[in-house]
Amino acid sequence: MEKMRAMVLEKCDKIETNPLKLTSIDKHEIKRENEILLKIEACGVCHSQLHGIEGDWKDLGIPPTLPTVPGHEVVGKVVEIGNKVTKFKVGDRAGITPLLEACKECQYCKEGKEYLCESSTITGESFKGGYTEYITVVEDFATKVPENMKA
């Protein structure tokens, strides 16, 4: 399996203690026909992600999933597409929503409220975060980014 660099959070702690560690993990690969693979150009630092890194959410009953690769404001270039992808082609630029995916079948999803779906996956709360080199995402949870817009 090919490797990629990633900033991994193994233990929540104050950001000043440098809790993110540069390491090598398995490179993400397309596993489903409706996924795209992005080579990440940039990932923002969201304050909610900072709360996650520091472990603040556990006080609200949301324990961290560790280890994890944070980062959920991702922009990158499409380098590979699944067989059934229709919205993107290799070379397109894309941004990823904070959701990596949702079931698309439940009442919330059908109402356009995927963020309430019980099976939704949040970008940056698994090993699929933006603080790495590559990420896969279901095409429905990515948006085209114009070529002239800086990452």
N, C-alpha and C positions, 0 to 999 in steps of 0.2 A: 504494500500500500504506500502510495506517495504521501509525503509529509508536507506540512505547512507550518509557518510560525503563527503563534497566537499568544495573546495576553490572557492567562488563565487565573481565575480567582478560586483558590482552594479554601480560604478562610476569610470571613468578613472581618474587616478592621478599618480604622480611620484611614482615609486616603493618604495622609501624611506619612504613614508607615509603609507605603508602597506595597499594598497587598496583592497587586497584580504582578504575576511573574511571567516573563517571556519564556516560552517553551515550544516544543514541537508536538503537534497532534496530527492525526490522520486527516489528509485533505478531504474535504467534502466532495462527494460524487453524486451525480444524478442517479436516483434510485427509482423514480416514478416518471411516467411519460409526460406529465404536465409540469415538470420542474425546469427551472433554468439555473445555470451555474454562473455566478458573478465573480469576477476578479475585483476585489474591493479597492476602490480609489480613495474613499474617505468614510469616516464614521464619526458622527458628532458625539459630544459628551452631554448627555441629558441629565438634569438634576435628579430625576427619578432613578436613573441608573446609578448615580452616586449614592443615593439612599440604599440601593440594593447592595452595592459594594461594601458599604459601611455596616450593613446588617440592620438598618433602621426599620425595615418592613416586618421583621420578626416580632416586634413589639405590637404590631397590628394583627398578628396571627398569620402572617405570610412568611413562613420560613424560607430561607434561601435554598436553592437546589445547587449543591456543590459537588464536585468542581463545576465551574461554568466559564464560558467566554462571554463577557458582557458586550454591550453595544447594540443599540437598536435604531440608529438613525444612519442607515447605510446607503451609499451610492457606489455603483460599480459598473463594469463593462461585462456584457453577456459574452461568455467564452464557450458555452455549450448549451444546447437545448434538448429537451426530451422530445420523443417522437410525436406527441400530440400538442406541442406548444404552437399556438397560433398568433399570439400577441407580440412576440419578440423574435428577433433573428440574431445570430452571432454578430457581434460588433455594436449592437444597440447599447445605450446606457440606460440603467434602471435604478430606481430607488425602491427600498423595501419599506413597507408599512411596519409599525411596531408588532403587528401580528404576522407570524410566518405562515400560519394556516389556521383554518377552522373547518368544521365538518360540512358546511354548506347545506345541511339537511334539516337541522333543528329549527324550531320556531324563531329563535333569535337570528340565526343566519338568514332565514327566508325573509325576515323583516329588515335586513341590512345592519343588524346589530351583532356582527361576528365577534366583537370584543366581549360579549356576554356568553358566548358559546362555551359549554363545559369542556369541550375537547380542543379548545384553541391552544395554540403554541405561541408564546411570546418570543420575539427576537431578543436574544441576549440573556435568556433565562435557561439556556441549555448550552451545549457545545456549538450551537448555531448563533453566534453573536458576531458583531461587526468588528471586534478587535482581533481580527485575523486576516488572512490573505484571500480566502475564498469562502463563499456561502451559497447554499442552494435554497431556493424558495419556489413554492407553487406560483405559477405565473399570475394567478388572480390576486396575489398579494404583493405584486410589484407594479410600479408605475414607470412609464418611459420618462427619461430625463433628457432634455434637449442637449445636443452635442456642444452647443456654445455656452451652456451653463456650467460654471466652475463647480467642482466638487468641494 
